[in-house]
Amino acid sequence: MMRITVDIDDNTLKSVIKETGIKKKSPALQKAVQEYCLSARKKRFISCVLEGKTDYSSTNEELEKAEYDSN
């Protein structure tokens, strides 16, 4: 893990703590950044699929089964 110094305004930090449900600042920010990155990857993937830039061939049923099997 890397340690960094970040300047963040109080309202944004309070919002991050509220939205993540994590009271400690560093873990709350870490969770928020992880969720942001995951969301960005999902958006890029969906965009590629919708634009036909991938050979994504799984059916909805296959996706649901894979998701179910992983839990």
N, C-alpha and C positions, 0 to 999 in steps of 0.2 A: 504494500500500500504506500502511496505517496502522500506526503504532507504538503499542503499549499496554504497560502494566505489569500482570502477572498474578501473583497469589499462588497457588501450587500446591504441594501437599505433595510431598515427594521420592518417595514410593512411586508416586504417580499419574504423575509425570513419567517415572520409570523404566519404568513400564508402557507409557506412550505411546511412548517411544523403542523399547522392545522390540517392541511390536505393529506399529509402522509400519516398523521396520527402518531408520529414519533416525537417525543419531547426533547431529546438531545439534539443540538444543532448539527453536529457533523454527520451523525447517522441519517438525520432527516434530509440534509442536502445530498448525501450520497444516494439515498433512495430516489429523490426527485430527479437527479441526473440520470440514474439508471433507467427510470421509467421514461424520461424524455428520449433517451437514446433508443430504447425499445420501440417507442411510438414512431420515431423517425424512420427506423428500419422497416417497420410495418408499412408505413405510408409509401416508402420507396418501392417495396416489394409489390404492393397492390397496384401502384402506378405502372410498374413494369408488366404485370399480368394484364392489366386493362389495355395497355398499349401494344400488347402482343410481342413484347421484347423478351419473352421467356418461353420455354417449351413446357411450362407447368401443365401437367396433365392429370393430376389427381382429381378424383371426383369429390363431391361434397361428402358422400358416404365414407370414402376412404379417409378423408380428413377427420371426420367425426370419430371414426374407429381408432385412428392413430392418437387422437387427443384422449379418448377414453382409455386406451391401452397404456398411455403414459402416466395416468393417475393411479 
